[in-house]
Amino acid sequence: MPNLGAGEWLIILLVIVVLFGSAKLPTLARSLGKSMRILKAETKGLHGDDDDQQPEQPAQGSQGSQKAETPQNKELQDRAARLRAEAARLDQEATKGDDGTTLNGVPLSDAERARRTN
């Protein structure tokens, strides 16, 4: 990996500011932080799973379409419920304080705001 000096970092930072604009950088950093937290939580959940102790699947002879209530099924249902609750919380957080001046956290231009109010 090449060693970057102060001049190279300054050029990279300048290119990022030009590409994204200084107004969008805090929003970009905030969304990146949320994504990293979600990723970290999911990887912790994956490390907590015990794949070695999975119960054997019952044969589908006499049971037909009955679902076996296993600890793994219960755990998956609990995880799905937690993810739905987290999605609902994030959805509510995203719409909280929406006064029509932003779209997905990005400020609207005056022309776009005027078009949306008409």
C-alpha positions in Angstrom: 0.0 0.0 0.0 1.5 3.4 -0.9 2.4 5.9 1.7 0.4 9.0 1.4 1.8 12.3 2.5 0.0 15.4 3.7 -0.3 16.8 0.1 -1.9 13.7 -1.2 -4.4 13.6 1.7 -5.3 17.2 1.1 -6.0 16.5 -2.6 -8.2 13.5 -1.7 -10.1 15.6 0.8 -10.6 18.4 -1.8 -11.9 15.9 -4.3 -14.4 14.5 -1.8 -15.6 18.0 -0.9 -16.0 18.9 -4.6 -17.9 15.6 -5.4 -20.3 15.6 -2.4 -20.5 19.2 -1.4 -19.8 20.5 2.0 -23.5 20.5 3.0 -23.9 16.7 2.3 -20.7 15.6 4.1 -22.3 15.5 7.7 -25.3 13.5 6.4 -22.9 11.2 4.5 -20.8 10.6 7.7 -24.0 10.1 9.8 -25.4 7.5 7.4 -22.0 5.7 7.2 -21.9 5.6 11.0 -25.4 4.0 11.2 -24.5 1.5 8.6 -21.3 0.5 10.5 -23.3 0.1 13.7 -25.8 -2.1 12.0 -23.1 -4.2 10.4 -21.3 -4.6 13.7 -24.5 -5.7 15.4 -25.2 -8.2 12.7 -21.7 -9.7 12.8 -21.9 -10.1 16.6 -25.2 -12.0 16.0 -23.5 -14.2 13.5 -20.6 -15.0 15.8 -23.1 -15.8 18.6 -24.8 -18.5 16.5 -23.7 -22.0 17.3 -23.6 -23.9 14.0 -22.1 -27.0 15.5 -25.1 -27.7 17.7 -27.8 -27.5 15.1 -30.6 -29.9 15.8 -31.2 -32.5 13.1 -34.1 -31.9 10.7 -36.9 -34.4 11.2 -37.8 -36.7 8.3 -40.9 -35.6 6.3 -42.7 -39.0 6.4 -45.5 -39.0 8.9 -45.3 -35.4 9.9 -46.2 -34.0 6.5 -46.4 -30.2 6.6 -46.1 -29.7 10.4 -43.4 -27.3 11.4 -41.1 -28.6 14.1 -40.7 -26.0 16.9 -36.9 -26.1 17.4 -34.8 -23.7 19.4 -33.3 -22.5 16.1 -36.7 -21.6 14.7 -37.5 -19.7 17.9 -34.2 -17.8 17.7 -34.8 -16.9 14.1 -38.3 -15.7 14.9 -36.9 -13.6 17.7 -34.2 -12.1 15.5 -36.8 -11.3 12.8 -39.0 -9.5 15.4 -36.0 -7.5 16.6 -35.1 -6.5 13.1 -38.7 -5.4 12.3 -38.7 -3.3 15.5 -35.3 -1.7 14.5 -36.6 -1.0 11.0 -39.7 0.6 12.4 -37.6 2.7 14.8 -35.3 3.9 12.0 -38.3 4.6 9.8 -39.9 6.7 12.5 -36.6 8.5 13.2 -36.2 9.3 9.5 -39.7 10.9 9.3 -39.4 12.7 12.6 -39.2 16.4 12.1 -39.9 16.3 8.4 -40.9 19.8 7.6 -40.7 19.5 3.8 -37.3 21.2 3.5 -35.3 18.0 3.2 -35.5 14.8 1.2 -33.8 11.9 2.9 -31.8 14.3 5.0 -30.6 16.3 2.0 -31.8 20.0 1.9 -34.0 20.8 -1.0 -33.3 23.7 -3.3 -35.6 26.7 -3.3 -37.0 25.7 -6.7 -37.7 22.1 -5.6 -39.3 23.3 -2.4 -41.6 25.7 -4.3 -42.5 22.9 -6.8 -43.5 20.5 -3.9 -45.7 23.1 -2.2 -47.7 23.8 -5.3 
